[in-house]
Amino acid sequence: MSAYNYEEQEKIDGLKAWWTANGTSVLLAFTVFIAAVAGSRLWNHYQGEQARQAADLYAVLQQHIEKGSELVKITDAAHLLTESFPKSGYAPRAALIAAHAAVQAGNNQVAGDRLQWVIDHAEESEIKDLARLRLASVLVDEKKYDQALALLNAQHAASFTGLYSDLRGDALAAAGKTDEAGAAYRKALESLSTQGAYRNVVQMKLDVLREPQK
């Protein structure tokens, strides 16, 4: 029995010595672990709350669109979302909606500002491609052909090639560069579906260019 007690005492003394040497490090590591777990939960909660608020603002914006609200209400709702939650997926979509409403209202300045925001801040490449295309269209309407062409010359997804080439043709044709416009329209035709109705529109533009000038 005494041998057993002696052996147990040796173990206890050994544990005490180990704790004296390593206890502080163990407590520190445990504290860091607990803080990391708590921080992760708080961060996840914060992220979830941010996403929920962004979704609520986006729903408000859509309500304004459905009600046909004035442009100022639409742009204010979109601005609040882009300023408060710029990293959310809702922000660039809200800016695109506001830009479309601005174009319909004949306010190219607001449309251009919203589209430029998307180009500068959106993380999804296809949304950036769409914003460039729409901004280029606004610039063509304003007869700012060189600026429009600079946007259309930017790298973009293959799925946008037909649309980019078509609008490039519009800009070049409006600028009086018919040969280059024809090349752009032909490239658009190569990229667009042979079954799509939009292809017929591009073909008509090309046919008009080929007609002798009177």
Buried (B, 14 or more C-beta within 10 A) or exposed (E): EEEEEEEEEEEEEEEEEEEEEEEEEEEEEEEEEEEEEEEEEEEEEEEEEBBEBBBEBBEBBBEBBEEEBEBEBBBBBBBBBBEEBBEBBBBBBBBBBBBBBBBEBEBBEBBBBBBBBBBEBBEEEEBBBBBBBBBBBBBBBEEBBEBBBEBBEEEBEEEBBBBBBBBBBBBBBBBEBBEBBBBBBBBBBEBBEEEEEEBEEBBEBBEEBEEEEE
